Amino acid sequence: MSSAKFLSGFSDAMDWRLIEFVGLLAARSCSVCNVVPRETFILDCSHALCGQCYETVLQGNRLCPLDGGPVQQDEVQTFPFKLTHLKKQKIRCCNCNQGCDFVGEVEQVQAHFLNDCAYHVASCQRCNVVVLRRDIVQHYTEQRCQAGTSQAEETNVSVEENIFNIGSKIDASLETVTEKLCSIETQLNNHITGIDDAKERISVNGQSLGRLLGELENMARELTDVSANTRSLKCSCEALQVSLQSNAQANIVHSASTGSNEADAAAGSNGISDKLAIIERKLDAVKYIVKYGTNEVWCHIQGFEQFLTESILMTIAHRFTDVFVVCGYSARLKVELEDCLGVTYLGLYLCICKSSRDSLLKWPLLNPPTLTLLHPFDHEKKIQCYRNCPEAFRASINWKHWMRPTSEQNIWYGCPELCKVVDIENGGFVYEDSICVSVKLGVLGK
């Protein structure tokens, strides 16, 4: 769709003048008539309509003119376009088609167009050729005007010039197409190389993961054997306790010292049984932690376009992950999009959640968390939020974030303005309408 649009309802100087916008949101203009009004109506199918088109739809069959979807009036959202926002919008000079490349805010372009632009045009009164106003005198005086030549010569020259101009334009277009094809070919080659590298890394990671799973299975089997031996020892102690109690009752006529020794032995047996039961419970918990020993988790946030639309309409929007386990700690990730004066920022937050394994973990958490926005193809191209200084991490006043949770979860910790959404989109971080975030716990001092 062309970026040149008509304004409506803003000012007498700018209304119904064809203006070429730079980076205008699609929801700001009517998808049907291409007009930028003071307020658009966002349909359930994500198409935007101006007030006049919207009223026409409501008075008609109540179907979207573009895709035929039903229009439910209670599901339509309004999207106002304030004059202050318009004044900050970047546009091109109205003489951009004549060669002017000035780009600025609305008031800057108005002042430039009225006072400084050198690309205003005028029409020759002899030959009706459109010429830049600054060149109109030379057009008359330097015999550029063809009005004095015969009609036949003028016709022949005009045809020849037209043919020559068309041929020049075709050559220029072919050169442009060739350059773009070369650029596309280079990008495809880079993507192929990146895909090959990714396949190789996946293969290596798969082999490493296989070895790790094998080691974890061996460890789990060993822990199972230890647990079985512990249960067997516990049963033996219980049998010994029963035997001692039977002997104590049968030999109650023995001396007081003998009875005291047997009572002490029974008490010692009870103490051993209790300690073995505690060891057994801890071994079961350790087996669970071994299964979740990874120090990095990847989270995919899908439906990014809808997520961004929500942040524009409501100023701020959130997405939450389910609880996951990293280094034995239970945690959740929050992704936030917030619109600040027309600029949308992405923020990442992490919180520690309460779990049944907390008694077996070290508190406070001493592993600095790293939150990373990952690129889908280039692993070197990433945006991180982390603490890389052990002293600063230990001295942080936010210890309450990393203490053992006393409620369902601790306070959120993270970076509210990690980066601008426009940088994410231009940098290729959004792939198949989703982004990928990594949560990693490191080791202090490394």
Summary of the structure (lengths in Angstrom):
residues: 446
radius of gyration: 37.3
end to end distance: 51.1
largest distance: 148.5
contacts: 1173
relative contact order: 0.06
helix: 47%
strand: 23%
